[in-house]
Amino acid sequence: MSVGISLHRQGRRLWRLACLLGHVVAGVIAAHALFALLAVSRTDPRGHTRRAIIRWWCRGVLRIMRVQVTQRGEIERGAVLYTANHVSWLDIPCLGAALDAAFVSKADVLRWPVIGALARQAGSIFLRRGEADASAHTADRMTWTLTARRGVIVFPEGTTTDGRGTSHFHARLYQAATRTGSLTQAIAIRYPHPERDDDVHPHAPFIGDDTLGGHLWKLLAEDSIAVVLHYCAPVAPTGMSRRALAERAREQIEAVLPSPGGLPIASRIGDRG
């Protein structure tokens, strides 16, 4: 790589990093000041304005990171359980920008700067590990959200993979769909290789020993990052167990990924997301 190209990449990184930090500051203001004002004024009782602001913030992250999202298939709206494979922390802003739905996240997310506050304001459902009734509490919150005619987004693997296949789907996260009779829509998330569409972008997966800062630094140097959100056909839970729903969603997603059945590699971010 020539010195000129190297300097250009470094300059691009630093400029994008500065823009991202400015956007984070805007997120802090929104999470702590604007949302508090909306709460005091009681002008947003159903949270529509807060959720619109969060979607704006997610779109801003994608714009700064030069993430180009392509959506395929039809999005089912309303009380839908959206279940997606998990490849990167970028999955969250991609889905957050596209869908008005509540995420199910590990409680660790509450400690993330800005993201934690925004997730709380967006009505995210937090799963607390180690508590005896954690799964039942999460299922109850998901059931309540679906009953209120709002969608819910889950990453049923509970961890990230290398993007070439899926890991085990936890069936307990489908209990709310069987309880309420809500449709389940699987979403296959793909990060195509810039030169080979049948492979995964080498820097997209957040796996192994990656740290958030190190992974972000790599992505900031990319010209752009392509993401494909493939919305699979919705599945009604009628007559299906939660395990059958989980397996059906996994099959739908693996049919779209570049190498179905590829061996996934767990990462730390999956324990947080």
C-alpha positions in Angstrom: 0.0 0.0 0.0 1.5 3.4 -1.0 2.0 6.2 1.5 -0.6 8.3 -0.2 -3.3 5.6 0.1 -2.3 4.9 3.7 -2.6 8.6 4.6 -6.0 8.8 2.9 -7.3 5.9 4.8 -6.1 7.3 8.1 -7.6 10.7 7.3 -10.9 9.0 6.5 -10.8 7.1 9.7 -10.2 10.2 11.8 -12.9 12.2 10.0 -15.5 9.5 10.5 -14.5 9.0 14.1 -14.9 12.7 14.8 -18.4 12.6 13.1 -19.3 9.5 15.1 -18.3 11.1 18.3 -20.4 14.2 17.5 -23.3 11.9 16.8 -22.8 10.1 20.1 -23.0 13.5 21.8 -26.3 14.1 20.0 -27.4 10.8 21.3 -26.5 11.8 24.9 -28.5 15.0 24.6 -31.5 13.1 23.2 -31.3 10.4 25.8 -31.0 12.6 28.8 -32.4 16.0 27.9 -34.9 15.7 25.1 -36.5 12.5 26.3 -36.8 13.9 29.8 -38.5 17.0 28.4 -41.0 14.8 26.5 -41.7 12.9 29.7 -42.3 16.0 31.7 -44.5 17.6 29.1 -46.4 14.4 28.5 -46.6 15.1 24.8 -45.4 11.7 23.8 -47.5 9.2 25.9 -47.1 6.3 23.5 -43.4 6.9 22.8 -43.8 7.5 19.0 -41.6 10.6 19.0 -38.9 9.0 21.2 -38.8 5.9 18.9 -38.6 8.1 15.8 -35.6 9.9 17.3 -33.9 6.6 18.0 -34.4 5.5 14.4 -32.9 8.8 13.3 -29.9 8.1 15.5 -29.5 4.6 14.1 -29.7 6.0 10.5 -27.0 8.5 11.5 -24.6 5.8 12.7 -25.1 3.9 9.4 -24.6 7.1 7.3 -21.3 7.9 9.1 -20.0 4.4 8.9 -21.0 4.3 5.2 -23.2 1.3 5.7 -25.3 0.7 2.6 -28.4 -1.3 3.5 -30.4 -3.3 1.0 -33.7 -4.7 2.0 -35.2 -7.7 0.3 -38.6 -9.2 0.8 -41.6 -7.7 2.5 -41.6 -6.5 6.1 -44.6 -7.7 8.1 -45.8 -4.8 10.3 -47.5 -4.8 13.7 -47.3 -7.4 16.4 -44.6 -9.5 14.9 -41.7 -11.4 16.5 -38.7 -10.6 14.3 -35.8 -13.1 14.7 -32.5 -12.5 13.1 -29.0 -14.1 13.0 -26.4 -12.1 14.7 -23.1 -11.2 13.0 -22.0 -7.8 14.3 -22.8 -4.9 16.5 -23.8 -3.2 13.3 -26.9 -5.5 13.2 -28.5 -3.4 15.9 -28.5 0.0 14.1 -29.4 -1.7 10.9 -32.5 -3.3 12.4 -33.2 -0.3 14.6 -33.3 2.0 11.6 -35.6 -0.3 9.6 -38.1 -1.5 12.2 -40.2 0.2 14.9 -39.9 -2.7 17.4 -38.5 -3.4 20.8 -35.2 -5.2 21.1 -34.6 -8.1 23.5 -31.1 -7.5 24.9 -28.8 -8.7 27.6 -28.9 -6.5 30.7 -25.2 -5.7 30.0 -26.4 -3.3 27.3 -27.6 -0.9 30.0 -24.0 -0.2 30.9 -23.1 0.8 27.3 -22.5 4.6 26.9 -25.4 6.2 25.1 -26.7 2.9 23.7 -27.9 1.8 27.1 -29.9 5.0 27.7 -31.4 4.9 24.2 -32.3 1.3 24.4 -34.1 1.9 27.7 -36.0 4.8 26.2 -36.9 2.7 23.2 -38.7 0.2 25.4 -36.1 -2.6 25.0 -36.6 -5.7 27.0 -33.6 -6.7 29.1 -32.7 -10.3 30.0 -30.9 -10.5 33.3 -28.6 -13.6 33.5 -28.4 -15.5 36.7 -31.8 -14.7 38.0 -34.1 -17.7 38.6 -37.1 -16.2 36.9 -35.2 -14.2 34.2 -36.6 -16.2 31.3 -40.2 -16.1 32.6 -39.9 -12.3 33.1 -38.5 -11.8 29.6 -41.3 -13.9 28.1 -43.9 -11.9 30.0 -42.5 -8.6 28.8 -42.4 -9.9 25.2 -46.0 -11.1 25.5 -47.1 -7.7 26.8 -45.3 -5.9 24.0 -46.8 -8.1 21.3 -50.3 -7.8 22.9 -49.8 -4.0 22.7 -49.5 -4.4 18.9 -45.8 -3.6 18.8 -43.1 -5.8 17.2 -40.2 -7.4 19.1 -36.7 -8.1 17.8 -34.6 -11.0 19.1 -31.3 -12.6 18.3 -32.2 -16.2 19.2 -28.6 -17.4 19.0 -27.6 -15.3 22.0 -24.2 -14.7 20.4 -22.6 -13.6 17.1 -21.3 -15.9 14.3 -19.0 -15.6 11.4 -22.0 -14.9 9.1 -21.7 -18.2 7.1 -24.2 -20.1 9.2 -26.1 -20.0 12.4 -25.7 -21.3 15.9 -28.4 -22.9 18.1 -31.7 -20.9 18.3 -33.0 -20.7 21.9 -36.7 -21.8 21.7 -37.7 -20.0 24.9 -37.6 -16.7 23.0 -40.4 -17.9 20.8 -42.8 -18.5 23.7 -44.4 -15.1 23.4 -45.4 -15.8 19.8 -47.1 -19.1 20.7 -48.9 -17.4 23.6 -50.2 -14.5 21.6 -50.6 -16.2 18.2 -48.3 -13.5 16.7 -46.5 -14.0 13.4 -42.8 -14.8 13.4 -40.7 -13.3 10.7 -37.1 -14.4 10.3 -34.5 -11.9 9.0 -31.3 -13.1 7.4 -28.5 -10.5 7.9 -25.7 -10.7 5.3 -22.6 -8.7 4.9 -21.5 -9.6 1.3 -17.8 -9.6 0.5 -16.9 -6.6 -1.6 -15.5 -8.8 -4.4 -17.4 -12.1 -3.9 -21.2 -12.0 -3.2 -21.1 -15.6 -2.1 -18.8 -14.9 0.8 -18.8 -12.6 3.9 -17.1 -9.3 4.3 -13.8 -10.1 6.1 -14.1 -7.3 8.6 -17.9 -7.4 9.3 -18.2 -10.2 11.9 -17.5 -9.2 15.5 -16.1 -12.5 16.7 -13.3 -14.2 18.7 -11.0 -11.8 20.5 -12.3 -8.7 18.8 -12.8 -5.6 21.0 -15.5 -3.0 20.2 -12.9 -0.3 19.8 -10.6 -2.4 17.6 -13.4 -3.6 15.4 -14.8 -0.1 15.0 -11.3 1.2 14.0 -11.2 -1.4 11.2 -14.6 -0.6 9.9 -13.9 3.2 9.9 -11.2 2.6 7.2 -13.6 0.8 4.8 -14.9 2.7 1.7 -18.3 1.3 2.4 -20.0 -1.7 4.0 -22.8 -3.5 2.3 -25.6 -5.1 4.4 -28.5 -7.2 3.1 -31.6 -7.6 5.3 -33.6 -10.4 3.8 -37.1 -10.6 5.2 -38.3 -14.2 5.0 -41.9 -15.3 4.7 -43.8 -14.8 8.0 -44.8 -18.0 9.9 -48.0 -18.3 11.9 -47.5 -20.3 15.2 -50.8 -22.2 14.8 -50.2 -25.8 15.9 -46.5 -25.2 16.3 -44.4 -25.5 19.4 -41.8 -22.9 20.2 -39.0 -25.3 19.3 -40.7 -25.9 15.9 -40.9 -22.1 15.4 -37.2 -21.7 16.3 -36.1 -24.4 13.9 -38.3 -23.0 11.1 -36.7 -19.6 11.5 -33.2 -21.1 11.5 -33.9 -23.0 8.3 -35.2 -19.9 6.6 -32.2 -17.9 7.6 -29.6 -20.5 6.6 -31.2 -20.8 3.2 -30.2 -17.2 2.5 -26.7 -17.1 4.1 -23.7 -17.7 1.7 -22.7 -21.0 3.2 -25.5 -22.7 5.0 -24.4 -24.9 7.9 -21.1 -23.1 8.2 -19.4 -23.3 11.6 -20.2 -20.2 13.7 -17.7 -18.7 16.0 -19.0 -17.1 19.3 -17.9 -13.6 20.3 -18.2 -11.4 23.3 -20.7 -9.0 21.8 -23.2 -11.8 21.5 -23.1 -12.0 25.3 -24.2 -8.3 25.4 -26.6 -8.0 22.5 
